């Protein structure tokens, strides 16, 4: 067991040490996608803005929520959810997409997952611009609790990274899993309060729907402080426990199967 | 001290998407080229790409690996580069392995020559600052002039290869792995390139080169092995 842990950790540590490479590759992905476009990655900001505007209008009216409350809630939720789904979906193909590279040069394999994480962080930063804009439109101040969101965000990323790595390994072996993940995430999009607020749920349903949903807790630790409330103790506990248990399991799992990845490609 | 030691190295590739009919499997096992086929404990078809390879390479060794297509030459090179961990046996490699295979891996045709230098450089594990100081040398060697500011797609195939070669041969490897001898570019460049290649090889501690040409082995190597269907037949 210790040997597995060491073998998994060694690769992850080497990848972290060579973070520069993942950085270069991640930037390169963004550049490649938006080459010769005048707005470049800010197209992401635009399309996210359009989506938020449209959804805000429809669901705000539908749920009869005041826009001043609903739109900031929707904005941050949707931006976070986009980050979560793209990291997990692209984590699934993290190794398969890098097949040519993996088969040719010996790099720490976690580098390819770091590349996915970094690429999506850049995209996230572009999307995040919308949030202060929304606050500005409604003339809302950024709450003082917002600083806590940074801690929450780091915890979210810590969780997403083990999930992406674990999925990457599994999906390299079983090529049907990425499709399953796409569908599961679609379901979770509706199960998680992003376009609807938890207040809309009847008491009993909320316990079942919210507390058992890890994504609710992970979004809450970032979203709540940005909206001026504090995440509950349960939100933090789930986030922290998930990170610890998830990483512990993933490192062992990765230690066991890392050397098989190039064979599965 | 560079050293490569392979001890009974086996490499079995699981094939998950082959038609797994029993009769077909038996049929395949009689195939003439390629590794031996069989099945593993889980019943998956496996190709035995390498079988019980023992090899001890020390400083100064220049070894030529001969064999038919599918004999396992490339797989052996990849095992030495660390891409594949052996499924059986053990391998020990002391020293940094560089390969001169697929020189343009990771290059982006939309990016400029300069951008590609840094992209390739990062993949080769070159320090960014060190690389910045070397840019002029690379451009001069590749003879690209102002083209270096242009996207790679505007280059001819020869020009792309010249750039790739100039970046890949920038650092002196301890252990060099090659698949066939490299010939790049037009007559003028070839001469320059050969010179640089010779120089690198001279300074390399261990050279492993896979080839079909016994003449090449005679010219550059001091040892030779022959692979046949994944097994070593002469040392």
Interface residues (C-beta under 8 A of the other chain):
Chain A: X18 X20 X21 X24 X25 X28 X31 X32 X35 X36 X100 X101 X102 X103 X104 X105 X106 X259 X262 X263 X264
Chain B: X13 X14 X16 X78 X81 X82 X83 X84 X85 X87 X97 X99 X101 X102 X105 X106 X108 X110 X111 X118 X119 X122 X123 X125 X128
